[in-house]
Amino acid sequence: MSKYEPLWKYLQNDGRDTFKLTFEEIKGILGFDTDHSFLTCKKEAGRFGYQAGKISMKEKRVTFNKVK
């Protein structure tokens, strides 16, 4: 199990087409700060029906999109 799996399950259970989550919201879901490993692990979201889109370091936010 990936350390990011709770985030992927959160997205899947909510089911919205698009999410814009701040780094703080993601921390609240996971219980820890995201780090550079997120860049490698973000492709795991596909198994849960989502893909990580834009990652804004300036806005400290990640956009997730439902795969159709």
ROSE-4610 file (N, C-alpha, C; in Angstrom, 1 decimal, always signed):
// ROSE-4610
residu = [M/M/M/S/S/S/K/K/K/Y/Y/Y/E/E/E/P/P/P/L/L/L/W/W/W/K/K/K/Y/Y/Y/L/L/L/Q/Q/Q/N/N/N/D/D/D/G/G/G/R/R/R/D/D/D/T/T/T/F/F/F/K/K/K/L/L/L/T/T/T/F/F/F/E/E/E/E/E/E/I/I/I/K/K/K/G/G/G/I/I/I/L/L/L/G/G/G/F/F/F/D/D/D/T/T/T/D/D/D/H/H/H/S/S/S/F/F/F/L/L/L/T/T/T/C/C/C/K/K/K/K/K/K/E/E/E/A/A/A/G/G/G/R/R/R/F/F/F/G/G/G/Y/Y/Y/Q/Q/Q/A/A/A/G/G/G/K/K/K/I/I/I/S/S/S/M/M/M/K/K/K/E/E/E/K/K/K/R/R/R/V/V/V/T/T/T/F/F/F/N/N/N/K/K/K/V/V/V/K/K/K]
num = [1/1/1/2/2/2/3/3/3/4/4/4/5/5/5/6/6/6/7/7/7/8/8/8/9/9/9/10/10/10/11/11/11/12/12/12/13/13/13/14/14/14/15/15/15/16/16/16/17/17/17/18/18/18/19/19/19/20/20/20/21/21/21/22/22/22/23/23/23/24/24/24/25/25/25/26/26/26/27/27/27/28/28/28/29/29/29/30/30/30/31/31/31/32/32/32/33/33/33/34/34/34/35/35/35/36/36/36/37/37/37/38/38/38/39/39/39/40/40/40/41/41/41/42/42/42/43/43/43/44/44/44/45/45/45/46/46/46/47/47/47/48/48/48/49/49/49/50/50/50/51/51/51/52/52/52/53/53/53/54/54/54/55/55/55/56/56/56/57/57/57/58/58/58/59/59/59/60/60/60/61/61/61/62/62/62/63/63/63/64/64/64/65/65/65/66/66/66/67/67/67/68/68/68]
x = [+0.8/+0.0/+0.9/+0.5/+1.3/+0.9/+1.8/+1.5/+0.5/+0.2/-0.7/-2.1/-2.2/-3.5/-4.7/-4.6/-5.8/-6.2/-5.3/-5.7/-6.4/-6.0/-6.6/-8.0/-8.1/-9.4/-10.4/-9.9/-10.7/-11.3/-10.4/-10.9/-12.0/-11.7/-12.6/-14.0/-13.9/-15.2/-16.0/-15.4/-16.1/-16.7/-15.9/-16.4/-16.6/-16.2/-16.3/-15.4/-15.7/-14.9/-13.6/-13.6/-12.3/-12.2/-11.0/-10.7/-9.5/-9.6/-8.4/-8.2/-7.2/-6.8/-5.6/-5.6/-4.4/-3.4/-2.2/-1.3/-1.7/-2.3/-2.8/-4.0/-4.9/-6.0/-5.5/-4.5/-3.9/-3.3/-2.6/-2.0/-3.1/-4.2/-5.3/-5.9/-5.9/-6.3/-5.3/-4.0/-3.0/-2.4/-2.4/-1.7/-0.3/+0.2/+1.6/+1.8/+2.8/+3.1/+3.5/+3.1/+3.6/+5.1/+5.8/+7.2/+7.4/+8.7/+9.0/+8.6/+8.3/+7.9/+6.5/+5.7/+4.4/+4.5/+5.6/+5.7/+5.9/+6.5/+6.6/+5.3/+4.7/+3.5/+2.2/+2.2/+0.9/+0.3/+1.1/+0.5/-0.4/-0.2/-1.1/-2.5/-2.8/-4.2/-5.0/-4.4/-5.1/-5.8/-5.3/-6.0/-7.3/-7.4/-8.6/-9.5/-9.2/-10.0/-9.7/-8.5/-8.1/-6.7/-6.4/-5.0/-4.7/-3.5/-3.0/-2.7/-3.3/-3.1/-2.0/-2.4/-1.5/-1.1/+0.2/+0.7/+1.3/+0.6/+1.0/+1.8/+3.1/+3.9/+3.6/+3.3/+2.9/+1.7/+0.6/-0.7/-0.7/+0.3/+0.3/-1.0/-1.2/-2.5/-2.2/-3.0/-2.9/-4.3/-4.4/-5.6/-5.7/-6.8/-7.0/-8.2/-8.1/-9.2/-9.6/-10.9/-11.5/-11.2/-10.7/-10.5/-11.8/-12.1/-13.4/-13.2]
y = [-1.2/+0.0/+1.2/+2.2/+3.4/+4.3/+5.2/+6.1/+7.2/+7.3/+8.2/+7.6/+6.3/+5.6/+6.3/+6.8/+7.4/+8.6/+9.3/+10.5/+10.0/+8.9/+8.4/+7.9/+7.2/+6.7/+7.9/+9.0/+10.1/+10.7/+10.8/+11.3/+10.4/+9.1/+8.1/+8.1/+8.2/+8.2/+9.4/+10.6/+11.8/+11.8/+11.5/+11.3/+12.5/+13.7/+14.9/+14.7/+15.5/+15.5/+16.1/+17.2/+18.0/+18.4/+18.3/+18.7/+19.7/+20.7/+21.6/+21.5/+20.8/+20.7/+21.4/+22.1/+22.8/+21.8/+22.1/+21.2/+21.0/+22.0/+21.8/+20.8/+20.9/+19.9/+18.5/+18.4/+17.1/+16.6/+17.4/+17.0/+16.6/+17.2/+16.8/+15.4/+15.1/+13.8/+12.7/+13.0/+12.0/+12.0/+13.1/+13.1/+13.5/+13.9/+14.3/+15.2/+15.9/+16.8/+16.0/+16.5/+15.8/+16.2/+15.4/+15.7/+15.3/+15.3/+15.1/+13.7/+12.8/+11.4/+11.5/+12.6/+12.7/+12.8/+13.4/+13.5/+12.1/+11.2/+9.8/+9.0/+9.2/+8.4/+8.9/+10.1/+10.7/+9.9/+9.1/+8.2/+7.1/+6.8/+5.8/+6.2/+7.5/+8.0/+7.4/+7.0/+6.4/+5.1/+4.4/+3.1/+3.4/+4.6/+5.1/+6.0/+6.1/+6.9/+8.3/+8.8/+10.2/+10.3/+11.5/+11.9/+13.2/+13.3/+14.6/+15.5/+16.6/+17.6/+18.6/+19.9/+21.0/+20.9/+21.1/+21.2/+22.6/+23.5/+24.9/+25.1/+25.3/+25.6/+27.0/+27.9/+29.3/+29.3/+28.6/+28.6/+27.5/+26.6/+25.5/+24.7/+24.2/+23.5/+22.5/+21.4/+20.4/+20.2/+20.1/+19.9/+18.4/+17.7/+16.3/+16.3/+15.5/+15.3/+13.9/+13.7/+12.3/+11.8/+10.6/+10.0/+9.5/+9.9/+9.5/+8.3]
z = [+0.0/+0.0/+0.0/-0.9/-1.0/+0.2/+0.6/+1.7/+1.2/-0.1/-0.6/-0.9/-0.6/-0.9/-0.2/+1.1/+1.7/+0.8/+0.2/-0.6/-1.9/-2.5/-3.7/-3.4/-2.2/-1.8/-1.5/-0.9/-0.6/-1.9/-3.0/-4.2/-4.8/-4.8/-5.3/-4.6/-3.3/-2.5/-2.7/-2.9/-3.2/-4.5/-5.6/-6.9/-7.8/-7.3/-8.1/-9.3/-10.4/-11.6/-11.5/-10.7/-10.5/-9.0/-8.5/-7.2/-7.2/-6.4/-6.2/-4.7/-4.3/-2.9/-2.6/-1.5/-1.1/-0.4/-0.3/+0.4/+1.8/+2.5/+3.9/+3.9/+2.9/+2.8/+2.6/+1.8/+1.5/+2.8/+3.5/+4.8/+5.8/+5.8/+6.7/+6.3/+5.1/+4.6/+4.9/+4.7/+4.8/+6.3/+6.9/+8.3/+8.2/+7.0/+6.9/+5.7/+5.7/+4.5/+3.3/+2.1/+0.9/+0.7/+0.0/-0.3/-1.8/-2.1/-3.5/-4.0/-3.1/-3.6/-4.2/-3.9/-4.5/-6.0/-6.5/-8.0/-8.6/-7.9/-8.4/-8.2/-7.1/-6.7/-7.3/-7.9/-8.4/-9.4/-10.2/-11.2/-10.6/-9.3/-8.6/-8.6/-8.7/-8.7/-9.8/-10.9/-12.0/-11.7/-10.7/-10.3/-9.6/-9.1/-8.4/-9.2/-10.5/-11.4/-11.6/-11.1/-11.1/-11.7/-12.1/-12.4/-11.8/-11.4/-10.8/-12.0/-12.0/-13.0/-12.6/-12.6/-12.3/-10.8/-10.6/-9.2/-9.2/-8.4/-8.3/-7.0/-7.1/-5.9/-5.4/-6.3/-5.9/-5.0/-5.5/-4.8/-3.8/-3.8/-2.9/-3.0/-4.3/-4.6/-5.7/-5.6/-6.7/-7.2/-8.5/-9.2/-9.6/-9.3/-9.7/-10.6/-11.6/-12.6/-12.7/-12.7/-12.9/-14.3/-14.4/-15.7/-16.3/-17.5/-18.1/-18.9]
